[in-house]
Amino acid sequence: MIYSVNYDLNRPGQNYSDLHDAIKSCGAWWHYLDSYWLVDTSLTAKGIWDKIAPFADGNDNFFIVGITRDYSGWLPQPAWDWINSRTDKMAA
């Protein structure tokens, strides 16, 4: 399944490289927008959260949701290639 991992990191000057590494460890990933990741993984949304939560500050906000085949937007071609190559893993 492909999940969207979205966040607002609310602590100025905080080093979030460990958080980014935790997101990357969940599976194949795509990251082009500042606070938005796509993760192709066998984990559930809660499983992803369990992996990244230790690296989040208590005042940060996160939203993890499964991606469906109903999507649109304006992205560079490599982003669409990554997404379109995984449509069989998306919810209907």
C-alpha atoms as an extended CHARMM CRD file, in Angstrom:
* protein
*
        92  EXT
         1         1  MET       CA              0.0000000000        0.0000000000        0.0000000000  PROA      1               0.0000000000
         2         2  ILE       CA              1.1130000000        3.5440000000       -0.6160000000  PROA      2               0.0000000000
         3         3  TYR       CA              0.7040000000        6.0200000000        2.2200000000  PROA      3               0.0000000000
         4         4  SER       CA              0.9550000000        9.7620000000        2.3240000000  PROA      4               0.0000000000
         5         5  VAL       CA              2.9410000000       11.0320000000        5.3100000000  PROA      5               0.0000000000
         6         6  ASN       CA              2.2780000000       14.7250000000        5.9700000000  PROA      6               0.0000000000
         7         7  TYR       CA              3.5290000000       16.9130000000        8.7770000000  PROA      7               0.0000000000
         8         8  ASP       CA              4.0300000000       20.3280000000       10.2650000000  PROA      8               0.0000000000
         9         9  LEU       CA              7.2370000000       20.4330000000       12.2690000000  PROA      9               0.0000000000
        10        10  ASN       CA              6.7110000000       23.2070000000       14.7640000000  PROA      10              0.0000000000
        11        11  ARG       CA             10.0120000000       23.5200000000       16.5800000000  PROA      11              0.0000000000
        12        12  PRO       CA             12.3430000000       26.0070000000       14.8850000000  PROA      12              0.0000000000
        13        13  GLY       CA             15.9450000000       24.9050000000       14.5380000000  PROA      13              0.0000000000
        14        14  GLN       CA             15.2060000000       21.2600000000       15.3720000000  PROA      14              0.0000000000
        15        15  ASN       CA             17.2170000000       18.6190000000       13.4930000000  PROA      15              0.0000000000
        16        16  TYR       CA             14.7530000000       16.2210000000       11.9010000000  PROA      16              0.0000000000
        17        17  SER       CA             17.2390000000       14.0300000000       10.0060000000  PROA      17              0.0000000000
        18        18  ASP       CA             16.4250000000       11.0630000000       12.2880000000  PROA      18              0.0000000000
        19        19  LEU       CA             12.7290000000       11.5240000000       11.5130000000  PROA      19              0.0000000000
        20        20  HSD       CA             13.4640000000       11.5520000000        7.7930000000  PROA      20              0.0000000000
        21        21  ASP       CA             15.5920000000        8.4100000000        8.1590000000  PROA      21              0.0000000000
        22        22  ALA       CA             12.7300000000        6.7190000000       10.0390000000  PROA      22              0.0000000000
        23        23  ILE       CA             10.3000000000        7.5620000000        7.2240000000  PROA      23              0.0000000000
        24        24  LYS       CA             12.7620000000        6.2220000000        4.6590000000  PROA      24              0.0000000000
        25        25  SER       CA             13.1030000000        2.9840000000        6.6390000000  PROA      25              0.0000000000
        26        26  CYS       CA              9.3770000000        2.2240000000        6.1770000000  PROA      26              0.0000000000
        27        27  GLY       CA              9.7690000000        1.1890000000        2.5340000000  PROA      27              0.0000000000
        28        28  ALA       CA             10.2770000000        2.6800000000       -0.9190000000  PROA      28              0.0000000000
        29        29  TRP       CA              9.6970000000        6.4030000000       -0.6720000000  PROA      29              0.0000000000
        30        30  TRP       CA              9.2670000000        9.5500000000       -2.7300000000  PROA      30              0.0000000000
        31        31  HSD       CA              9.8720000000       13.0290000000       -1.3330000000  PROA      31              0.0000000000
        32        32  TYR       CA              9.6390000000       16.1790000000       -3.4000000000  PROA      32              0.0000000000
        33        33  LEU       CA              7.4080000000       18.5280000000       -1.4090000000  PROA      33              0.0000000000
        34        34  ASP       CA              8.8260000000       19.9390000000        1.8350000000  PROA      34              0.0000000000
        35        35  SER       CA              6.5830000000       18.2220000000        4.3670000000  PROA      35              0.0000000000
        36        36  TYR       CA              5.0430000000       15.4780000000        2.2470000000  PROA      36              0.0000000000
        37        37  TRP       CA              6.2700000000       11.9430000000        1.6150000000  PROA      37              0.0000000000
        38        38  LEU       CA              4.8470000000        8.9550000000       -0.2130000000  PROA      38              0.0000000000
        39        39  VAL       CA              5.8350000000        5.5790000000        1.1950000000  PROA      39              0.0000000000
        40        40  ASP       CA              5.2670000000        2.2330000000       -0.5400000000  PROA      40              0.0000000000
        41        41  THR       CA              5.1670000000       -0.2440000000        2.3370000000  PROA      41              0.0000000000
        42        42  SER       CA              3.5590000000       -3.3380000000        3.8190000000  PROA      42              0.0000000000
        43        43  LEU       CA              3.0980000000       -1.4330000000        7.0940000000  PROA      43              0.0000000000
        44        44  THR       CA             -0.2270000000        0.0480000000        8.1470000000  PROA      44              0.0000000000
        45        45  ALA       CA             -0.6680000000        3.7530000000        8.8390000000  PROA      45              0.0000000000
        46        46  LYS       CA             -0.2800000000        2.9700000000       12.5570000000  PROA      46              0.0000000000
        47        47  GLY       CA              2.8280000000        0.9050000000       11.8050000000  PROA      47              0.0000000000
        48        48  ILE       CA              4.3810000000        3.8680000000       10.0250000000  PROA      48              0.0000000000
        49        49  TRP       CA              3.4590000000        6.1390000000       12.9330000000  PROA      49              0.0000000000
        50        50  ASP       CA              4.9900000000        3.7100000000       15.4220000000  PROA      50              0.0000000000
        51        51  LYS       CA              8.3030000000        3.8860000000       13.5190000000  PROA      51              0.0000000000
        52        52  ILE       CA              8.4380000000        7.6700000000       13.1940000000  PROA      52              0.0000000000
        53        53  ALA       CA              6.7810000000        8.7980000000       16.4540000000  PROA      53              0.0000000000
        54        54  PRO       CA              9.9770000000        8.4710000000       18.5520000000  PROA      54              0.0000000000
        55        55  PHE       CA             11.5760000000       11.1600000000       16.3500000000  PROA      55              0.0000000000
        56        56  ALA       CA              8.7110000000       13.6610000000       16.5030000000  PROA      56              0.0000000000
        57        57  ASP       CA              8.3460000000       16.4910000000       18.9800000000  PROA      57              0.0000000000
        58        58  GLY       CA              5.1490000000       16.6560000000       21.0130000000  PROA      58              0.0000000000
        59        59  ASN       CA              4.1540000000       19.9040000000       19.3350000000  PROA      59              0.0000000000
        60        60  ASP       CA              4.5020000000       18.5690000000       15.7630000000  PROA      60              0.0000000000
        61        61  ASN       CA              1.4830000000       17.4780000000       13.7200000000  PROA      61              0.0000000000
        62        62  PHE       CA              1.3010000000       14.3720000000       11.5160000000  PROA      62              0.0000000000
        63        63  PHE       CA             -1.2770000000       12.8350000000        9.1990000000  PROA      63              0.0000000000
        64        64  ILE       CA             -0.7240000000        9.4340000000        7.5760000000  PROA      64              0.0000000000
        65        65  VAL       CA             -3.3030000000        8.2020000000        5.0770000000  PROA      65              0.0000000000
        66        66  GLY       CA             -3.5400000000        5.5860000000        2.3270000000  PROA      66              0.0000000000
        67        67  ILE       CA             -3.4470000000        6.8350000000       -1.2630000000  PROA      67              0.0000000000
        68        68  THR       CA             -6.1780000000        5.9290000000       -3.7290000000  PROA      68              0.0000000000
        69        69  ARG       CA             -6.1400000000        5.8400000000       -7.5220000000  PROA      69              0.0000000000
        70        70  ASP       CA             -8.0490000000        9.1300000000       -7.5790000000  PROA      70              0.0000000000
        71        71  TYR       CA             -5.2560000000       11.7060000000       -7.6090000000  PROA      71              0.0000000000
        72        72  SER       CA             -4.2130000000       14.7530000000       -9.5610000000  PROA      72              0.0000000000
        73        73  GLY       CA             -1.8010000000       17.6490000000       -9.3020000000  PROA      73              0.0000000000
        74        74  TRP       CA              1.1820000000       19.4410000000      -10.7800000000  PROA      74              0.0000000000
        75        75  LEU       CA              4.4310000000       17.5640000000      -10.1990000000  PROA      75              0.0000000000
        76        76  PRO       CA              7.6410000000       16.9000000000      -12.1400000000  PROA      76              0.0000000000
        77        77  GLN       CA              7.5380000000       13.8800000000      -14.4650000000  PROA      77              0.0000000000
        78        78  PRO       CA              9.7740000000       11.6930000000      -12.2260000000  PROA      78              0.0000000000
        79        79  ALA       CA              7.1860000000       12.0760000000       -9.4490000000  PROA      79              0.0000000000
        80        80  TRP       CA              4.3550000000       10.9210000000      -11.7330000000  PROA      80              0.0000000000
        81        81  ASP       CA              6.5140000000        8.0360000000      -12.9440000000  PROA      81              0.0000000000
        82        82  TRP       CA              7.0860000000        6.8930000000       -9.3430000000  PROA      82              0.0000000000
        83        83  ILE       CA              3.4000000000        7.1900000000       -8.4710000000  PROA      83              0.0000000000
        84        84  ASN       CA              2.0750000000        5.6170000000      -11.6710000000  PROA      84              0.0000000000
        85        85  SER       CA              4.4430000000        2.6590000000      -11.3960000000  PROA      85              0.0000000000
        86        86  ARG       CA              2.7520000000        1.7350000000       -8.1030000000  PROA      86              0.0000000000
        87        87  THR       CA             -0.9380000000        2.1940000000       -8.8730000000  PROA      87              0.0000000000
        88        88  ASP       CA             -1.5570000000       -1.5200000000       -8.2940000000  PROA      88              0.0000000000
        89        89  LYS       CA             -0.6680000000       -0.9090000000       -4.6130000000  PROA      89              0.0000000000
        90        90  MET       CA             -3.1920000000        1.8910000000       -4.1640000000  PROA      90              0.0000000000
        91        91  ALA       CA             -6.6510000000        1.5820000000       -2.6920000000  PROA      91              0.0000000000
        92        92  ALA       CA             -9.4870000000        1.7020000000       -5.2310000000  PROA      92              0.0000000000
